[in-house]
Amino acid sequence: MAARKAPAPSFDQTMQDLEQIVQQLEQGDLPLEEAIKQFERGIALVHSGQQALAQAEQKVQILLDGQLAPFTPQAGEE
């Protein structure tokens, strides 16, 4: 049976996880090996967040292309 890939966390969850990692690293209490692991995970979260934002931007652009026209008020709507 093939293993299923876990669904990607939401953008909000990614940001929360990244904020926790930043706080842990800023405190400076982690042993070096753990700090490096957290830093690597943080980099992965940044890439994931950037990808999610790029996809959202692309979706918005697709929705806006050709959909918007300049607004011209009709008589009496000004």
DSSP file (Angstrom, degrees, kcal/mol; ACC not computed):
  #  RESIDUE AA STRUCTURE BP1 BP2  ACC     N-H-->O    O-->H-N    N-H-->O    O-->H-N    TCO  KAPPA ALPHA  PHI   PSI    X-CA   Y-CA   Z-CA
    1    1 A M              0   0    0      0, 0.0     2,-0.2     0, 0.0     0, 0.0   0.000 360.0 360.0 360.0 132.0    0.0    0.0    0.0
    2    2 A A        -     0   0    0      1,-0.1     2,-0.3     0, 0.0     0, 0.0  -0.484 360.0-116.1 -76.4 140.7    1.4    3.4   -1.0
    3    3 A A        -     0   0    0     -2,-0.2     2,-0.3     1,-0.1    -1,-0.1  -0.564  28.4-129.0 -75.4 137.5    2.0    5.9    1.7
    4    4 A R        -     0   0    0     -2,-0.3     2,-0.4     1,-0.0    -1,-0.1  -0.683  18.5-118.5 -89.1 140.9   -0.1    9.0    1.4
    5    5 A K        -     0   0    0     -2,-0.3     3,-0.1     1,-0.1    -1,-0.0  -0.622  32.5-115.4 -77.4 131.7    1.5   12.4    1.5
    6    6 A A        -     0   0    0     -2,-0.4    -1,-0.1     1,-0.1     2,-0.0  -0.389  37.7 -99.4 -66.0 142.8    0.2   14.5    4.5
    7    7 A P        -     0   0    0      0, 0.0    -1,-0.1     0, 0.0     3,-0.1  -0.333  43.0-102.1 -63.8 145.7   -1.7   17.6    3.4
    8    8 A A        -     0   0    0      1,-0.1     3,-0.1    -3,-0.1    -3,-0.0  -0.388  41.5-106.3 -65.4 142.6    0.3   20.8    3.5
    9    9 A P        -     0   0    0      0, 0.0    -1,-0.1     0, 0.0    -3,-0.0  -0.301  42.5 -94.6 -66.1 156.8   -0.4   23.0    6.6
   10   10 A S     >  -     0   0    0      1,-0.1     4,-2.5    -3,-0.1     5,-0.2  -0.222  33.3-109.0 -66.4 162.5   -2.4   26.1    6.0
   11   11 A F  H  > S+     0   0    0      1,-0.2     4,-2.4     2,-0.2     5,-0.2   0.909 120.9  52.4 -59.1 -42.6   -0.6   29.4    5.4
   12   12 A D  H  > S+     0   0    0      1,-0.2     4,-2.3     2,-0.2    -1,-0.2   0.907 109.9  47.8 -62.0 -41.9   -1.7   30.6    8.9
   13   13 A Q  H  > S+     0   0    0      2,-0.2     4,-2.7     1,-0.2     5,-0.2   0.902 110.0  53.3 -65.4 -40.4   -0.4   27.5   10.5
   14   14 A T  H  X S+     0   0    0     -4,-2.5     4,-2.4     1,-0.2    -2,-0.2   0.924 110.0  47.6 -59.2 -44.7    2.9   27.8    8.6
   15   15 A M  H  X S+     0   0    0     -4,-2.4     4,-2.4     2,-0.2    -1,-0.2   0.896 111.3  50.5 -65.6 -40.0    3.2   31.4    9.9
   16   16 A Q  H  X S+     0   0    0     -4,-2.3     4,-2.1     2,-0.2    -2,-0.2   0.927 111.6  47.9 -63.3 -43.9    2.5   30.4   13.5
   17   17 A D  H  X S+     0   0    0     -4,-2.7     4,-2.1     1,-0.2    -2,-0.2   0.908 111.8  50.2 -62.5 -41.6    5.1   27.6   13.4
   18   18 A L  H  X S+     0   0    0     -4,-2.4     4,-2.5    -5,-0.2    -1,-0.2   0.901 108.4  52.3 -64.4 -41.0    7.6   30.0   11.9
   19   19 A E  H  X S+     0   0    0     -4,-2.4     4,-2.3     1,-0.2    -1,-0.2   0.897 108.7  50.9 -62.2 -40.1    6.9   32.6   14.6
   20   20 A Q  H  X S+     0   0    0     -4,-2.1     4,-2.4     2,-0.2    -1,-0.2   0.915 110.2  49.3 -63.0 -42.6    7.5   29.9   17.3
   21   21 A I  H  X S+     0   0    0     -4,-2.1     4,-2.6     1,-0.2     5,-0.2   0.921 110.0  50.8 -63.5 -43.7   10.8   28.9   15.8
   22   22 A V  H  X S+     0   0    0     -4,-2.5     4,-2.6     1,-0.2    -1,-0.2   0.923 110.6  49.4 -60.4 -44.3   11.9   32.5   15.6
   23   23 A Q  H  X S+     0   0    0     -4,-2.3     4,-1.8     2,-0.2    -1,-0.2   0.919 111.3  49.2 -61.2 -43.9   11.1   33.0   19.3
   24   24 A Q  H  X>S+     0   0    0     -4,-2.4     4,-1.0     1,-0.2     5,-0.6   0.924 113.8  45.6 -61.8 -44.4   13.0   29.9   20.3
   25   25 A L  H  <5S+     0   0    0     -4,-2.6     3,-0.4     1,-0.2    -1,-0.2   0.882 110.4  53.5 -68.3 -37.3   16.0   30.9   18.3
   26   26 A E  H  <5S+     0   0    0     -4,-2.6    -1,-0.2     1,-0.2    -2,-0.2   0.824 102.1  59.2 -66.9 -30.8   16.0   34.5   19.6
   27   27 A Q  H  <5S-     0   0    0     -4,-1.8    -1,-0.2    -5,-0.2    -2,-0.2   0.823  94.2-148.2 -67.6 -29.9   15.9   33.2   23.2
   28   28 A G  T  <5 +     0   0    0     -4,-1.0    -3,-0.1    -3,-0.4    -2,-0.1   0.660  61.5 118.1  74.6  16.1   19.2   31.4   22.6
   29   29 A D      < +     0   0    0     -5,-0.6    -4,-0.1     2,-0.1    -1,-0.1   0.569  44.6 101.5 -91.4  -9.8   18.4   28.6   25.0
   30   30 A L  S    S-     0   0    0     -6,-0.4     2,-0.0     1,-0.1     0, 0.0  -0.493  79.1-111.0 -78.2 142.6   18.5   25.7   22.5
   31   31 A P     >  -     0   0    0      0, 0.0     4,-2.7     0, 0.0     5,-0.2  -0.333  37.9-104.3 -62.0 156.4   21.5   23.5   22.2
   32   32 A L  H  > S+     0   0    0      1,-0.2     4,-2.5     2,-0.2     5,-0.2   0.890 119.3  50.1 -53.6 -47.8   23.4   24.0   18.9
   33   33 A E  H  > S+     0   0    0      1,-0.2     4,-2.0     2,-0.2    -1,-0.2   0.909 113.6  45.6 -61.1 -42.5   22.1   20.9   17.2
   34   34 A E  H  > S+     0   0    0      2,-0.2     4,-2.7     1,-0.2    -1,-0.2   0.888 110.9  53.6 -68.2 -38.8   18.5   21.7   18.1
   35   35 A A  H  X S+     0   0    0     -4,-2.7     4,-2.5     1,-0.2    -2,-0.2   0.905 109.1  49.0 -62.0 -41.2   19.0   25.3   16.9
   36   36 A I  H  X S+     0   0    0     -4,-2.5     4,-2.5    -5,-0.2    -1,-0.2   0.912 111.2  49.7 -65.4 -41.9   20.3   24.1   13.6
   37   37 A K  H  X S+     0   0    0     -4,-2.0     4,-2.3     2,-0.2    -2,-0.2   0.923 112.9  46.8 -61.8 -43.9   17.3   21.7   13.2
   38   38 A Q  H  X S+     0   0    0     -4,-2.7     4,-2.5     2,-0.2    -2,-0.2   0.891 110.9  52.3 -66.3 -38.8   14.9   24.5   14.0
   39   39 A F  H  X S+     0   0    0     -4,-2.5     4,-2.3     2,-0.2    -2,-0.2   0.926 109.8  48.8 -62.0 -44.7   16.6   26.8   11.6
   40   40 A E  H  X S+     0   0    0     -4,-2.5     4,-2.0     1,-0.2    -2,-0.2   0.904 111.9  48.8 -61.5 -42.0   16.4   24.3    8.8
   41   41 A R  H  X S+     0   0    0     -4,-2.3     4,-2.3     1,-0.2    -1,-0.2   0.892 109.3  53.5 -65.3 -38.5   12.7   23.8    9.6
   42   42 A G  H  X S+     0   0    0     -4,-2.5     4,-2.3     2,-0.2    -2,-0.2   0.905 107.0  50.9 -61.7 -42.1   12.2   27.5    9.6
   43   43 A I  H  X S+     0   0    0     -4,-2.3     4,-2.2     1,-0.2    -1,-0.2   0.913 110.0  50.2 -62.2 -42.2   13.8   27.8    6.1
   44   44 A A  H  X S+     0   0    0     -4,-2.0     4,-2.2     1,-0.2    -2,-0.2   0.893 110.3  50.3 -62.8 -39.3   11.5   25.1    4.8
   45   45 A L  H  X S+     0   0    0     -4,-2.3     4,-2.8     2,-0.2    -2,-0.2   0.886 107.9  53.1 -66.6 -38.3    8.5   26.9    6.3
   46   46 A V  H  X S+     0   0    0     -4,-2.3     4,-2.6     2,-0.2    -2,-0.2   0.936 110.4  47.3 -61.1 -45.8    9.6   30.2    4.6
   47   47 A H  H  X S+     0   0    0     -4,-2.2     4,-2.2     1,-0.2    -2,-0.2   0.908 112.3  50.0 -62.4 -41.4    9.8   28.4    1.3
   48   48 A S  H  X S+     0   0    0     -4,-2.2     4,-2.3     2,-0.2    -2,-0.2   0.917 111.9  48.0 -63.0 -44.1    6.3   26.8    1.9
   49   49 A G  H  X S+     0   0    0     -4,-2.8     4,-2.4     2,-0.2    -2,-0.2   0.900 110.8  50.7 -63.6 -42.0    4.9   30.2    2.8
   50   50 A Q  H  X S+     0   0    0     -4,-2.6     4,-2.4     1,-0.2    -1,-0.2   0.896 110.6  49.8 -63.3 -39.7    6.4   31.9   -0.3
   51   51 A Q  H  X S+     0   0    0     -4,-2.2     4,-2.4     2,-0.2    -2,-0.2   0.915 110.1  50.2 -65.3 -42.7    5.0   29.2   -2.5
   52   52 A A  H  X S+     0   0    0     -4,-2.3     4,-2.2     1,-0.2    -2,-0.2   0.905 111.8  48.2 -62.9 -41.2    1.5   29.6   -1.0
   53   53 A L  H  X S+     0   0    0     -4,-2.4     4,-2.6     2,-0.2    -1,-0.2   0.898 110.4  51.3 -66.5 -39.9    1.6   33.3   -1.5
   54   54 A A  H  X S+     0   0    0     -4,-2.4     4,-2.2     2,-0.2    -2,-0.2   0.905 111.1  48.4 -63.4 -41.2    2.8   32.9   -5.1
   55   55 A Q  H  X S+     0   0    0     -4,-2.4     4,-2.3     2,-0.2    -2,-0.2   0.906 112.1  48.7 -65.6 -41.1   -0.1   30.5   -5.8
   56   56 A A  H  X S+     0   0    0     -4,-2.2     4,-2.4     2,-0.2    -2,-0.2   0.913 111.0  50.4 -65.0 -41.7   -2.6   32.9   -4.2
   57   57 A E  H  X S+     0   0    0     -4,-2.6     4,-2.5     1,-0.2    -2,-0.2   0.902 109.9  50.7 -62.2 -40.7   -1.2   35.8   -6.2
   58   58 A Q  H  X S+     0   0    0     -4,-2.2     4,-2.4     2,-0.2    -1,-0.2   0.909 109.9  49.6 -64.0 -42.2   -1.5   33.7   -9.4
   59   59 A K  H  X S+     0   0    0     -4,-2.3     4,-2.2     2,-0.2    -2,-0.2   0.916 111.6  48.6 -62.7 -43.3   -5.2   32.9   -8.6
   60   60 A V  H  X S+     0   0    0     -4,-2.4     4,-2.2     1,-0.2    -2,-0.2   0.917 110.8  50.9 -62.9 -42.7   -6.0   36.5   -7.9
   61   61 A Q  H  X S+     0   0    0     -4,-2.5     4,-2.3     1,-0.2    -2,-0.2   0.903 109.3  50.6 -62.5 -41.1   -4.3   37.5  -11.2
   62   62 A I  H  < S+     0   0    0     -4,-2.4    -1,-0.2     1,-0.2    -2,-0.2   0.910 111.7  48.3 -61.7 -41.8   -6.3   34.9  -13.1
   63   63 A L  H  < S+     0   0    0     -4,-2.2    -1,-0.2     1,-0.2    -2,-0.2   0.853 115.2  44.6 -67.2 -34.4   -9.5   36.2  -11.5
   64   64 A L  H >X S+     0   0    0     -4,-2.2     3,-1.7    -5,-0.2     4,-1.2   0.792  84.8 105.4 -83.0 -28.2   -8.7   39.8  -12.3
   65   65 A D  T 3< S-     0   0    0     -4,-2.3    -4,-0.0     1,-0.3    -3,-0.0  -0.338 106.2 -13.5 -58.8 116.7   -7.5   39.3  -15.9
   66   66 A G  T 34 S+     0   0    0     -2,-0.2    -1,-0.3     2,-0.2    -2,-0.1   0.446 117.1  96.0  73.8  -1.8  -10.2   40.6  -18.2
   67   67 A Q  T <4 S+     0   0    0     -3,-1.7     2,-0.4    -5,-0.1    -2,-0.2   0.787  70.8  66.0 -90.6 -29.5  -12.7   40.7  -15.3
   68   68 A L     <  -     0   0    0     -4,-1.2    -2,-0.2     3,-0.0    -1,-0.0  -0.767  56.1-179.9-102.1 138.7  -12.4   44.4  -14.3
   69   69 A A        -     0   0    0     -2,-0.4     3,-0.0     3,-0.0    -2,-0.0  -0.940  43.7 -84.8-126.5 152.6  -13.4   47.3  -16.4
   70   70 A P        -     0   0    0      0, 0.0     2,-0.5     0, 0.0    -1,-0.0  -0.287  49.6-113.3 -56.5 140.7  -13.1   51.0  -15.5
   71   71 A F        -     0   0    0     -3,-0.0    -3,-0.0     1,-0.0     0, 0.0  -0.647  35.2-179.7 -80.9 125.3  -16.1   52.1  -13.5
   72   72 A T        -     0   0    0     -2,-0.5     2,-0.0    -3,-0.0    -1,-0.0  -0.955  24.0-134.2-124.9 110.3  -18.2   54.7  -15.3
   73   73 A P        -     0   0    0      0, 0.0     2,-0.1     0, 0.0     3,-0.1  -0.345  18.7-126.0 -65.9 143.0  -21.2   55.9  -13.3
   74   74 A Q    >   -     0   0    0      1,-0.2     3,-2.3     3,-0.1     4,-0.3  -0.375  46.6 -69.7 -78.7 164.3  -24.5   56.0  -15.1
   75   75 A A  T 3  S+     0   0    0      1,-0.3    -1,-0.2     2,-0.1     0, 0.0  -0.348 124.9  18.1 -57.0 129.8  -26.6   59.2  -15.1
   76   76 A G  T 3  S+     0   0    0     -3,-0.1    -1,-0.3    -2,-0.0    -2,-0.0   0.382 103.5  90.6  88.7  -3.1  -27.9   59.8  -11.7
   77   77 A E    <         0   0    0     -3,-2.3    -2,-0.1     1,-0.2    -3,-0.1   0.442 360.0 360.0-100.7  -1.4  -25.5   57.5   -9.9
   78   78 A E              0   0    0     -4,-0.3    -1,-0.2    -5,-0.1    -3,-0.1   0.490 360.0 360.0 -72.0 360.0  -22.8   60.1   -9.2
